[in-house]
């Protein structure tokens, strides 16, 4: 397990002074990056071996949200490889060690020369020692689309959407999708399925589907084939 401690900053909070989901995702991504860099398996290693890890799926279960200036611990642990897939948990804890959020993620390793799946190197297998996965209710990777979605406006992919891998960062898809949630909707669980990569100047068509306990939002190409599907489960604040 790898973890680091932080304090909730004003820039990471919403109108109620609570840590935003976007900031939580950024913390999780930073945590796995910190671990990889310390293991010598980070960005320089991946570039040298013409490889990249691409996120395929998120599941984040939120038990409570920390507030401005709260001390928090962010942690991650890999729990397995299967072919070209890597499985990794994340967690967020308060200063007393209580879980605030738990997350599961599935990553695909690609060869950057042809963008085809690649198997982990021996160094990766030795560095990312599998640990016992976190206790949580694990949801399926695939997100089913409800019927009768409502198409929204088109979004042009701009430079601020792009990460170091030259495609839309997975957190940006969540940020875009959250803009279509109604005011006062409290997110208790996020699921995201990433299907293909959007790049600079692509157009994203957003389709919103309402379900009994939340919303499913498809972020699609010009032919309405999804780049990503994001599901929010929760309810309105009372």
Buried (B, 14 or more C-beta within 10 A) or exposed (E): EBBBEBEBEEEBBEEEBBBBBBBBBBBBBBBBBBBBEEBEBBEEBBEEBEBBBBBBBBBBBBEEBBEBEBEBBBBBBBBEBEEBBBBBBBBBBBEEEEBBBBBBBBBBBBBBEEEEEBEBBEEBEEBBEBBEBBEBEEBEBEBEBEEEBEEBEEBEBEEEBBEEBEBBBBBBBBBBBBEBBEEEBBBBBBBBBBBEBBEEEBEBBBBBBEEEEBBBBBBBBEEEEBBBBBBBBBEEEE
